[in-house]
């Protein structure tokens, strides 16, 4: 079971996130903390924590400082940032500091759970809203009419279909309803596409698909 340490200074927000996470039987919120100091104190007990889901802005010791302390003290727990900041500067700083994920606080329960599982499996994750925004910026800067390199991977019609819907911003549930398949099947295809293309997250997957002419 995925053990999560939830670090958020607002009780109402923290309780809401905990309720969302625990709707998934594979996730357990092993502990809660109001700031980075409390989080470090819990980690020092030696109890198993796979992922630390932490707000960036907190009193006493914020998310970025907590991330630095975790690295300095040699804790193995992975860190996913939860933030209201949608500025690219914060995203870049978080990943450069060693964060494995960056989520906006308005992220859906489905994406929140998927992101933690993806990070736990060894990947990095940027929430879809930010990913699409940054991808759009990249697309605007790209030269029109560029020639796409030949794709070495073989994709099924179903994979291309799902890839196109992912690029349109549809959630796993929306894709499953549209294609009349189970959400678990969609999740499997999404993870399979990420692994097959060697992408780190959904944003990188979409970027790969556009560059290789899989979607337009």
Helices and strands as residue ranges (DSSP letters): E 2-7, H 11-21, E 27-33, H 36-43, E 51-55, H 63-73, E 78-83, H 88-96, E 101-104, H 109-120, E 125-126, H 128-141, H 157-167, H 172-179, H 183-197, H 202-211
